[in-house]
Amino acid sequence: MVVTGPMSSRLPAAERREQLLEVALHVFAARGFHQTSMNDVADAAGVTKPVLYQHFTSKRALYLELLELVSTRLMLVIDEATSSAGGPREQVERGLLAYFRFVVESPDEYQLMFGGGTRRDAEFAQEAARLERSIAAVIADLIVVEGLGDQERILLAHGIVGLAEGATRLWLGDDLALEPDEVAARMSELAWSGLRGIRSDP
């Protein structure tokens, strides 16, 4: 866990808030929402609890803001990866590669958003579901099949998101000896091969 140490009282409020969010991210990822107190976050950040409450009204409000932050970071990574792609297939490949690299390079962010603690809380799960819908919307725009309606494209896109999440849980849970680029390549191949076989009339 990364701890920044005591924070200078001279920090601008916005900068201090950013630092508190980063520290809280690591603490919550390591311990989970229910096992983490605001005292834990304040201690890790080197501030008093009243200072923490100046920026966040409650532990739940802090956690929700972290979920929104992680969601924004992941979507930016995917958007940047896919923006310069030459076509739909390359966009799918780059998007999945960005996702799997994010999982490895930002493990605390992944744990916070997709860990069991978030999924078991209805309000937190809504934020995770919102992220899934955002990713699926990007993928749905890449599915071009004549005669295929918007609802069907969204359905297929959510299927691809589910494939990626399921593969990630196995990959991390069983500690498979695969690099993120290898996982992304296989999942891209599976997703694209499946999309090529889609017809407007099943």
C-alpha positions in Angstrom: 0.0 0.0 0.0 1.3 3.5 -0.9 1.2 6.0 1.9 2.2 9.6 1.3 3.0 10.6 4.9 1.9 13.8 6.6 0.5 16.4 4.2 1.6 20.0 4.3 -1.1 22.4 5.7 -0.1 24.8 2.9 -1.4 22.6 0.2 -4.3 24.1 -1.9 -7.6 22.4 -1.1 -7.9 20.9 -4.5 -4.4 19.3 -4.4 -5.0 18.0 -0.9 -8.3 16.5 -2.0 -6.5 14.7 -4.8 -3.9 13.3 -2.5 -6.5 12.2 0.0 -8.3 10.3 -2.8 -5.1 8.5 -3.9 -4.3 7.4 -0.3 -7.9 6.3 0.3 -7.9 4.3 -3.0 -4.9 2.2 -1.7 -6.4 1.8 1.7 -9.8 0.7 0.5 -8.3 -1.6 -2.1 -6.2 -3.4 0.5 -8.9 -3.7 3.2 -12.3 -3.3 1.6 -15.0 -0.8 2.3 -16.5 -2.3 5.5 -13.1 -3.1 7.1 -11.8 0.4 6.5 -12.6 3.4 8.8 -12.2 7.0 8.1 -9.6 6.9 10.9 -7.6 4.4 8.8 -7.7 6.7 5.8 -6.8 9.8 7.9 -3.9 7.9 9.6 -2.5 6.7 6.2 -2.7 10.2 4.8 -1.1 11.8 7.8 -4.0 14.1 8.6 -6.6 14.3 11.3 -10.1 12.9 10.8 -11.7 16.3 11.0 -9.5 17.4 8.0 -10.7 14.3 6.1 -14.3 15.2 6.8 -13.7 18.7 5.5 -13.3 17.1 2.0 -15.7 14.1 2.3 -18.9 14.1 4.2 -18.9 10.4 4.9 -17.0 7.1 4.2 -19.6 6.2 1.7 -19.4 9.5 -0.1 -15.6 9.1 -0.3 -15.9 5.5 -1.7 -18.5 6.6 -4.3 -16.2 9.4 -5.4 -13.3 6.9 -5.7 -15.5 4.6 -7.8 -16.3 7.5 -10.1 -12.6 8.4 -10.3 -11.6 4.8 -11.3 -14.4 4.6 -13.8 -13.2 7.9 -15.5 -9.6 6.7 -15.5 -10.5 3.4 -17.2 -12.7 5.0 -19.8 -10.0 7.5 -20.6 -7.5 4.7 -21.1 -9.9 2.9 -23.4 -10.8 6.0 -25.3 -7.1 7.0 -25.9 -6.3 3.4 -27.0 -9.1 3.2 -29.6 -9.2 6.8 -30.9 -6.4 6.3 -33.5 -7.4 2.8 -34.6 -7.9 2.2 -38.3 -11.1 0.3 -38.1 -13.6 -1.6 -35.9 -11.5 -4.7 -35.5 -8.4 -2.7 -34.5 -10.6 -0.7 -32.1 -11.8 -3.9 -30.4 -8.2 -5.2 -30.2 -6.8 -1.9 -28.8 -9.7 -1.5 -26.3 -9.3 -5.0 -24.9 -5.5 -4.5 -24.7 -6.0 -1.3 -22.8 -8.4 -2.9 -20.4 -6.1 -5.9 -19.6 -3.1 -3.6 -19.2 -5.1 -1.5 -16.8 -5.9 -4.5 -14.7 -2.1 -5.3 -14.3 -0.8 -1.7 -14.1 -3.5 -0.4 -11.8 -4.4 -3.3 -9.5 -5.8 -1.1 -6.7 -8.2 0.6 -9.2 -9.3 -2.8 -10.5 -9.8 -4.2 -7.0 -11.8 -1.2 -5.9 -14.2 -1.3 -8.9 -14.5 -5.0 -9.5 -13.8 -6.6 -6.2 -16.4 -8.4 -4.2 -17.0 -5.6 -1.7 -18.2 -3.3 -4.4 -20.4 -5.9 -6.0 -22.1 -6.8 -2.7 -23.3 -3.3 -2.0 -26.3 -2.2 -4.1 -25.2 1.5 -4.4 -21.6 0.6 -5.2 -22.7 -2.1 -7.7 -24.7 0.5 -9.6 -21.5 2.5 -10.2 -19.7 -0.6 -11.4 -22.7 -1.4 -13.7 -22.6 2.2 -15.1 -18.9 1.6 -16.1 -19.9 -1.7 -17.8 -22.6 0.1 -19.7 -20.2 2.8 -20.8 -17.7 0.2 -22.1 -20.5 -1.7 -23.8 -21.7 1.4 -25.5 -18.3 1.9 -27.0 -18.2 -1.7 -28.2 -21.8 -1.5 -29.6 -20.8 1.3 -31.9 -18.2 -1.0 -33.4 -20.6 -3.8 -34.2 -21.8 -3.2 -37.8 -24.1 -5.9 -39.1 -26.8 -5.0 -41.7 -30.2 -5.3 -40.2 -29.0 -5.6 -36.6 -30.9 -3.3 -34.2 -29.5 -1.1 -31.5 -30.8 -3.4 -28.7 -29.1 -6.4 -30.3 -25.8 -4.6 -30.6 -25.9 -3.5 -27.0 -26.7 -7.1 -26.0 -23.7 -8.4 -27.9 -21.5 -5.7 -26.5 -22.4 -6.6 -23.0 -21.6 -10.2 -23.9 -18.1 -9.1 -24.9 -17.7 -7.1 -21.6 -18.7 -10.2 -19.7 -16.2 -12.3 -21.5 -13.4 -9.9 -20.6 -14.4 -9.7 -16.9 -14.8 -13.5 -16.7 -11.4 -14.0 -18.2 -9.9 -11.5 -15.9 -11.2 -13.2 -12.8 -9.8 -16.5 -13.9 -6.5 -15.0 -15.0 -5.9 -13.2 -11.7 -7.6 -15.7 -9.4 -5.6 -18.7 -10.7 -2.5 -16.6 -11.3 -2.2 -17.8 -14.9 1.3 -17.3 -16.4 0.0 -15.1 -19.2 1.0 -11.5 -20.0 -1.8 -8.9 -20.5 -1.0 -8.7 -24.2 -1.4 -12.4 -24.6 -4.8 -12.4 -22.8 -5.9 -9.4 -24.8 -4.9 -11.0 -28.1 -6.9 -14.2 -27.3 -9.9 -12.4 -26.1 -9.8 -10.1 -29.2 -9.7 -13.1 -31.5 -12.6 -14.7 -29.7 -14.7 -11.6 -29.7 -14.0 -10.7 -33.3 -14.5 -14.3 -34.6 -17.9 -14.3 -32.8 -18.9 -11.0 -34.3 -18.0 -12.1 -37.8 -20.5 -14.9 -37.5 -23.4 -12.7 -36.4 -26.4 -12.4 -38.8 -29.3 -10.1 -38.5 -31.7 -13.1 -38.6 -30.5 -15.9 -36.2 
